[in-house]
Amino acid sequence: MNAILQTHQIQRADFGRVSVHFGDKNGKYPDGNQVMVRGSDTLVAFDTPIVSNHIGAEFDATELVVMGHVHEDHMAGLHRLPRAEVHVHELDLAAARSWEGLADAYGTPAERRAEMLAKFQQQFFYAPRPDATGYVDGAVWELGRSRVRAWHMPGHTAGHTVLVVEPEGVAFIGDIDLSSFGPYYGDASSNLADFRRTLARLPEIPARVWVTSHHRGVYTDRDRFLRDLAAFAAKIDQRSQRLLELLDESPKTLEQLVRARMVYPPDYQELWVDDCERRSISQHLEELLAGGAVREKGGVYRAA
């Protein structure tokens, strides 16, 4: 059922009518893992990471793309599928349809948008899909012998969705990637409280196989999946603890906390890092303020 094959240097795992093509380094960003479903009359792809550009005819025959969420690294193969239907959760739909919509979802400042777009066009073959159509939580795509069911699991993006293939029981959990980096909720459309609820709900999804977009790849052992999910979720509280330690050292403004870094290592530089830190830290501070662990006066935060 889960034989691993090697095709054109791309590892592949098959689960009934579902195939997983592993990206470079098990789908580590900037690459990802490509999931495909062979319906009786429709070939479906979940997202389109960089690896999709190297699969060949099997991928290029895709007739329907169901996006679990919209980010640049999940759109890298859409340029190969101009005639395929593209379905996106309605809360991520604007991000799929235009660059301005995607940049708004990221929260990219106007002065950095041109540089960001050029980077994505070069590295991810980025092209918007103005023809994309929206779906909602609970949507079902009937594929003959198989079907796909949408479980809206927001937090990473507003529309982030887990896609479950039935009856195979394969759940594509997208950027709930269970990596040591931890959950990412640094976009304008991200939400920490939603991500916490998503992580609590994820074990309820009826699945026997869990596929991540990045890093981990495929889980077939539920105990291992749950153990890694718990470690992934724990990163959120570890970040809160990091903030409390910084504030124990001395009171700080938000910008001082951004420079100290909570999410990324101090030496990591990318166009979006400071914006991600600012939004992520702000959400943690809101939780800590509400819980009484932190106090704020005049834009300066201190441990209570």
C-alpha positions as CSV (number, residue, x, y, z in Angstrom):
1,M,0.0,0.0,0.0
2,N,2.8,2.4,0.8
3,A,5.6,1.2,-1.5
4,I,8.3,3.8,-2.1
5,L,9.3,4.2,-5.7
6,Q,12.1,6.2,-7.4
7,T,11.1,8.0,-10.6
8,H,13.4,10.6,-12.2
9,Q,15.1,11.1,-8.9
10,I,11.8,11.9,-7.2
11,Q,10.7,9.6,-4.4
12,R,7.1,8.6,-4.5
13,A,4.7,6.9,-2.1
14,D,1.4,5.3,-3.2
15,F,-1.7,4.8,-1.0
16,G,-4.4,3.3,-3.2
17,R,-5.4,6.0,-5.7
18,V,-3.3,8.6,-3.9
19,S,0.4,9.4,-4.8
20,V,2.8,11.6,-2.9
21,H,5.8,12.9,-4.9
22,F,8.4,14.1,-2.4
23,G,10.2,17.4,-3.0
24,D,13.8,18.2,-2.3
25,K,14.9,17.3,1.2
26,N,11.4,15.8,1.9
27,G,9.7,18.9,0.7
28,K,11.7,21.4,2.8
29,Y,10.9,25.0,2.0
30,P,11.2,26.4,-0.7
31,D,10.1,23.0,-2.1
32,G,7.1,20.9,-1.0
33,N,5.5,17.5,-1.4
34,Q,3.1,17.0,-4.3
35,V,-0.1,15.0,-3.6
36,M,-2.1,13.6,-6.6
37,V,-5.4,11.7,-6.7
38,R,-6.3,9.5,-9.6
39,G,-10.1,9.6,-9.8
40,S,-12.1,7.4,-12.2
41,D,-12.4,10.3,-14.6
42,T,-10.4,13.2,-13.1
43,L,-6.8,13.7,-12.1
44,V,-6.4,15.9,-9.1
45,A,-3.4,17.7,-7.6
46,F,-3.3,19.2,-4.1
47,D,-1.3,22.4,-4.3
48,T,1.6,22.7,-6.8
49,P,5.1,23.0,-5.2
50,I,8.4,23.3,-7.0
51,V,8.7,19.5,-7.4
52,S,5.6,19.5,-9.6
53,N,7.8,21.0,-12.4
54,H,9.9,17.9,-12.4
55,I,7.3,15.2,-12.4
56,G,6.5,15.4,-16.1
57,A,3.5,14.1,-18.0
58,E,1.7,12.6,-15.0
59,F,1.5,16.0,-13.4
60,D,0.9,17.9,-16.6
61,A,-2.3,15.9,-17.2
62,T,-3.9,17.3,-14.0
63,E,-7.4,18.5,-14.6
64,L,-8.3,19.9,-11.2
65,V,-6.1,21.6,-8.5
66,V,-7.5,21.8,-5.0
67,M,-5.5,24.3,-3.0
68,G,-5.1,23.6,0.7
69,H,-4.0,27.2,1.1
70,V,-2.4,29.9,-0.9
71,H,1.3,30.8,-0.5
72,E,4.0,31.3,-3.2
73,D,5.5,27.9,-2.6
74,H,2.2,26.1,-3.2
75,M,1.6,27.9,-6.5
76,A,4.9,27.0,-8.2
77,G,3.4,24.5,-10.7
78,L,0.2,26.3,-11.6
79,H,1.8,27.9,-14.7
80,R,2.0,24.4,-16.2
81,L,-1.7,23.9,-15.9
82,P,-3.4,26.8,-17.7
83,R,-6.5,24.7,-18.5
84,A,-7.0,23.0,-15.1
85,E,-9.7,24.2,-12.8
86,V,-8.3,25.7,-9.6
87,H,-10.4,25.5,-6.4
88,V,-9.4,27.6,-3.3
89,H,-11.1,28.1,0.0
90,E,-13.1,31.2,-0.2
91,L,-11.0,33.0,2.5
92,D,-7.9,32.5,0.4
93,L,-9.5,33.2,-2.9
94,A,-8.4,36.8,-3.4
95,A,-4.8,35.7,-2.7
96,A,-5.0,33.2,-5.5
97,R,-6.6,35.5,-8.0
98,S,-4.1,38.4,-8.0
99,W,-0.7,39.5,-6.8
100,E,-2.3,42.4,-4.9
101,G,-4.6,39.9,-3.2
102,L,-1.6,37.7,-2.2
103,A,0.5,40.7,-1.1
104,D,-2.5,41.9,1.0
105,A,-2.8,38.5,2.6
106,Y,0.9,38.5,3.5
107,G,0.7,42.1,4.7
108,T,3.6,43.1,2.5
109,P,4.2,46.9,2.7
110,A,3.8,48.7,-0.6
111,E,7.5,49.6,-0.8
112,R,8.5,46.0,-0.8
113,R,5.9,44.5,-3.1
114,A,7.8,44.9,-6.4
115,E,10.9,43.2,-4.9
116,M,8.8,40.4,-3.4
117,L,7.0,39.8,-6.7
118,A,10.2,39.6,-8.7
119,K,11.6,37.1,-6.2
120,F,8.5,34.9,-6.4
121,Q,8.4,35.0,-10.2
122,Q,12.0,33.9,-10.4
123,Q,12.1,31.3,-7.7
124,F,8.5,29.9,-7.8
125,F,7.4,30.7,-11.4
126,Y,4.6,32.7,-9.7
127,A,1.5,33.5,-11.7
128,P,-1.9,34.4,-10.3
129,R,-5.0,32.5,-11.1
130,P,-7.8,35.0,-11.8
131,D,-10.0,32.0,-12.9
132,A,-9.8,30.3,-9.4
133,T,-13.1,29.5,-7.8
134,G,-14.0,29.3,-4.1
135,Y,-15.0,26.4,-1.9
136,V,-16.2,26.2,1.7
137,D,-15.7,24.1,4.7
138,G,-17.2,20.6,4.1
139,A,-16.9,20.8,0.4
140,V,-16.7,17.4,-1.3
141,W,-15.3,16.5,-4.7
142,E,-16.7,13.2,-6.1
143,L,-14.1,11.4,-8.1
144,G,-15.8,8.1,-8.8
145,R,-14.0,5.5,-6.6
146,S,-12.6,8.2,-4.4
147,R,-13.7,11.6,-3.0
148,V,-12.0,14.6,-1.4
149,R,-13.4,16.3,1.6
150,A,-12.4,19.7,2.9
151,W,-11.8,20.4,6.6
152,H,-11.3,24.1,7.2
153,M,-8.3,24.4,9.6
154,P,-7.3,28.1,9.7
155,G,-4.5,29.8,11.5
156,H,-1.6,29.5,9.0
157,T,-3.8,31.4,6.6
158,A,-7.5,32.3,6.9
159,G,-8.4,29.6,4.4
160,H,-6.0,26.9,5.3
161,T,-7.7,23.6,4.8
162,V,-7.0,19.9,5.4
163,L,-7.9,17.8,2.4
164,V,-8.9,14.2,3.1
165,V,-9.1,11.5,0.4
166,E,-11.8,8.9,1.1
167,P,-11.9,5.9,1.4
168,E,-8.1,5.8,1.5
169,G,-8.0,7.9,4.6
170,V,-5.1,10.1,3.4
171,A,-5.1,13.5,5.0
172,F,-3.1,16.3,3.3
173,I,-2.4,18.6,6.3
174,G,-0.5,21.2,4.4
175,D,1.5,23.7,6.4
176,I,0.7,22.1,9.7
177,D,4.0,20.6,8.8
178,L,5.1,19.3,12.2
179,S,8.6,20.7,11.7
180,S,10.9,21.8,14.5
181,F,10.4,25.4,13.3
182,G,6.8,25.2,14.7
183,P,3.6,26.9,13.5
184,Y,3.8,29.9,11.3
185,Y,1.2,32.6,11.8
186,G,3.0,35.7,10.7
187,D,0.9,36.8,7.8
188,A,-1.8,39.5,7.8
189,S,-4.3,36.7,7.2
190,S,-2.9,34.4,9.9
191,N,-4.4,34.0,13.4
192,L,-2.7,32.5,16.5
193,A,-6.0,31.7,18.3
194,D,-7.3,29.9,15.2
195,F,-4.1,27.9,14.9
196,R,-4.4,26.8,18.5
197,R,-7.9,25.6,17.8
198,T,-6.8,23.9,14.6
199,L,-4.0,21.9,16.4
200,A,-6.5,20.8,19.0
201,R,-9.0,19.6,16.3
202,L,-6.6,17.9,14.0
203,P,-6.6,14.5,15.7
204,E,-10.3,14.3,15.2
205,I,-10.0,14.0,11.4
206,P,-10.6,10.4,10.3
207,A,-7.3,9.4,8.7
208,R,-4.8,6.6,8.5
209,V,-2.1,8.5,6.6
210,W,-1.1,12.1,7.2
211,V,0.9,14.0,4.5
212,T,2.6,17.4,5.3
213,S,3.6,19.9,2.7
214,H,7.1,20.2,4.1
215,H,9.8,18.5,6.2
216,R,8.1,15.4,7.6
217,G,6.4,14.0,4.5
218,V,4.3,11.0,5.3
219,Y,3.0,9.6,8.6
220,T,1.4,6.1,8.8
221,D,1.9,5.6,12.5
222,R,-0.8,7.5,14.5
223,D,1.2,7.5,17.8
224,R,4.2,9.1,16.1
225,F,1.9,11.6,14.3
226,L,0.3,12.6,17.6
227,R,3.7,12.8,19.4
228,D,5.1,15.1,16.7
229,L,1.9,17.1,16.6
230,A,2.2,17.7,20.4
231,A,5.8,18.9,20.0
232,F,4.8,21.2,17.1
233,A,2.0,22.7,19.1
234,A,4.3,23.2,22.1
235,K,6.4,25.6,20.1
236,I,3.7,28.2,20.6
237,D,4.0,28.2,24.4
238,Q,7.8,28.1,24.1
239,R,7.7,31.3,22.1
240,S,5.5,32.9,24.8
241,Q,8.1,31.8,27.3
242,R,10.8,33.4,25.2
243,L,9.0,36.7,25.3
244,L,8.6,36.5,29.1
245,E,12.3,35.9,29.4
246,L,13.1,38.9,27.3
247,L,10.8,41.1,29.3
248,D,12.2,39.7,32.6
249,E,15.6,41.1,31.4
250,S,14.1,44.6,30.9
251,P,10.9,46.3,29.7
252,K,10.8,46.5,25.9
253,T,8.9,48.1,23.1
254,L,7.4,45.9,20.3
255,E,10.2,47.0,18.0
256,Q,12.9,46.0,20.5
257,L,11.2,42.6,20.7
258,V,11.2,42.3,16.9
259,R,14.9,42.9,16.8
260,A,15.5,40.3,19.5
261,R,13.6,37.8,17.5
262,M,11.0,35.2,18.7
263,V,10.3,33.2,15.6
264,Y,13.5,33.3,13.4
265,P,17.2,33.0,14.4
266,P,18.8,36.5,14.8
267,D,21.0,36.0,11.8
268,Y,18.3,34.9,9.4
269,Q,17.4,37.6,6.8
270,E,14.5,37.6,4.3
271,L,12.2,40.3,3.0
272,W,9.3,39.2,5.3
273,V,11.1,38.4,8.5
274,D,10.5,41.6,10.5
275,D,6.9,41.8,9.4
276,C,6.4,38.1,10.5
277,E,8.1,38.8,13.8
278,R,6.0,41.9,14.4
279,R,2.7,40.2,13.7
280,S,3.6,37.0,15.6
281,I,4.9,38.8,18.7
282,S,1.9,41.1,18.7
283,Q,-0.5,38.1,18.9
284,H,1.5,36.6,21.7
285,L,1.6,39.8,23.6
286,E,-2.2,40.1,23.3
287,E,-2.5,36.6,24.9
288,L,-0.1,37.5,27.6
289,L,-1.8,40.8,28.4
290,A,-5.2,39.1,28.5
291,G,-3.8,36.4,30.9
292,G,-2.1,39.0,33.2
293,A,1.4,37.8,32.6
294,V,2.4,41.1,30.9
295,R,1.6,44.7,31.4
296,E,1.8,47.6,28.9
297,K,2.2,51.3,29.4
298,G,3.0,53.8,26.7
299,G,4.0,51.2,24.2
300,V,6.4,49.5,26.6
301,Y,5.9,46.0,27.8
302,R,7.1,44.5,31.0
303,A,6.6,41.2,32.8
304,A,3.8,41.4,35.4
